């Protein structure tokens, strides 16, 4: 298989239609959005470990969103699902999926969360990968992304983690976050 064939690979069968039919389309919606719940849980672990992580995550996520929105607005190539179906499945935010597909924002965020969790030794990396890798592969199989979008998200996630991993914020800012965090989660 040529490199270009691999980078823009898509399954022959339209799996998006298949996923859209299972459980009335709710499986598709669940698989698409469940990663945000997982990352929210890992955010909790990171901030509980060290309030400074809150600021790192805010900065890295903001930068990631800016890069993703800018890149997708300047469509390098459309999403494979849009080329096949010319429509966005019910339950997905139309404006998010009518844009370009590069880079995969899900992958970008999954990668830098993974690296932060490794940095602080908070989770067994195999458990994290066992949860997140199938969700990223699903995004290619469903036609939300090409493999090149996943690789782009991987590279951006690594770069953003590298740029933000050593940021340290003032004690007053961290104490403020710790106070709010402890109050919200009833931590004494």
N, C-alpha and C positions, 0 to 999 in steps of 0.2 A: 504494500500500500504506500503510495507516495505521501510525502509529508503534508502537502496541502489536503490530500484526501483524508488524512487522519485529523488534521486541525479543524476541518469543517465536516467531520463525520456526523451522520444522523442515522438512526435506525430506518430500515426500509419501510417497516410498518409504522403507521401513524399511531404511536402509543398515546399521544395526547387525547385522541378520541376514545381510546380504550380506558385511560384513567378517568376521563370525563364521565364515562358511563357507570363506573363502579360506584356503588352506594350513592347514586344520584349526583355524582360529581363532588361529593363531600370529601372523598379520599384525596382527590386532586388538591382541593383547597387545604386540607389538613397537611398533606405532604409539602405543599408549597410554603405554608406559614409556620409550621411547627418549629422550624429552626430558630425563629425569633424567640419562642418561649424557652428553648434550650439555652440560647445566648443570654437571655434575661437571667436565668438561673446561674449561669457562670459569672455574669456580672455581679450578682449577689455574693457569690463566693469570693470574687476578687476584691470587692469593696469591703467586705467583712474582714478579709485578711489584712488589708491596708487601705485606709481612706484615700491615699494618694492615687490609687488605681482608678478611682472615680474620675479624677481629672485627666489621667492618661486616656481612659476610655472615651471621655467626652471629646477630647482633642482628636484622637485617631478616628473616631466615628465621623466627626464633622468633616475632616479632611477626606476620608473615604467617600462620603456622600457627595462632596463637591466634585471629586474626580469622577465618580460614577455618573452623576447627573450631566456633567460637561461632556464626557465621552459618549454617553448614550444620546445626548441631544444632537451631537455631530455625527450621527449614524454612520459608522464604518460599514456595517452590514446589518440588515434587519434580523430579527429573531427568526429561527427556523420555523417555529410554530406559526408565525404570522405569514411566512411565505407559503406554507401548506394550506392554512385554513382561512387566511384573510380576516380572522375574527379572534377575539379574546374570549376564552371560556368564561362562563358565568361564575361569579365569585371572586374573580381576579380584578384588580384595579386596572381598568382599561388604559389609562394614561401611562402606567408603568410598563405596560407590555406592548404598546404600539411604537416604542422607541427602538433604538439599536440594541444589540445584545452584548456588546463589549464594553467593559469587563463584567464578569459575574460579581455583583455586589454581595450575594450570599457567600461566595467563595472568599472574597476579600475579607469579610468580617469573620468568617469561620477560621481563616488562617491566623489573623492577628489575635483572636481570642485564644486559639490553640497555643500560640507562642507565649502569650502572657501567662496562661495556665502552666506551661512548662517552666517559664522563668521563675514562678513562685512555688512550683511543685505542689499544686493544689489538687490535681486530678490525675488519675492513671491515664497516660496518653492513649493507651489502647482502647479504653472505654470511650474516651472522647471521639477517637477516630471511628470506632464501631457505630457510634450514633450519627456522626456528621457526614462521613464519606458516602453512605448510601443516599443521603438527602442531596448531596452535590451531584452524584451520578444520576439520580432521578431527574435533575434539572436538564441534563443532556438528553436522557431518554424521552422525556416529555416534550422536548423541542423548545424549551425556554432558552437554551444556550447551545453553542458548539463547544467542543473541547478547547479551542483556542481562547474562548471567553473564560473558561475555568482556569487555564494556565495564566491568562492575564490577571485574573483575580488573585491567584496564588502569588504571582510576582508583586503585585501592588500590596497585598496583605503583609508579605515579608518586609518590603521596603517601609511601609508605614509603621510596623512594629519596631523595626530597627531605629527609625527616626524618633520614636516616642518612648521607648522602653526605659530610658534613664531620666525622664523628666521628673523633677522633684518640685513640689509646690510648697508654699509657705505653711508653717505649722498652723496658723490661724485658719487657713482655707481647709486644711485637713481636719481640724477640730470641728469646724462648722459642719462638714459632711458627716463626720462620725456622729455628732449630736443628732442630726436629722436621721441618719441611718438607724441608729440605736432606738430612736423614738418610733420610727415607722415600723420597725421589726420587733419592738418590745424587748430589746436587749438591755439588760441592766449593767 
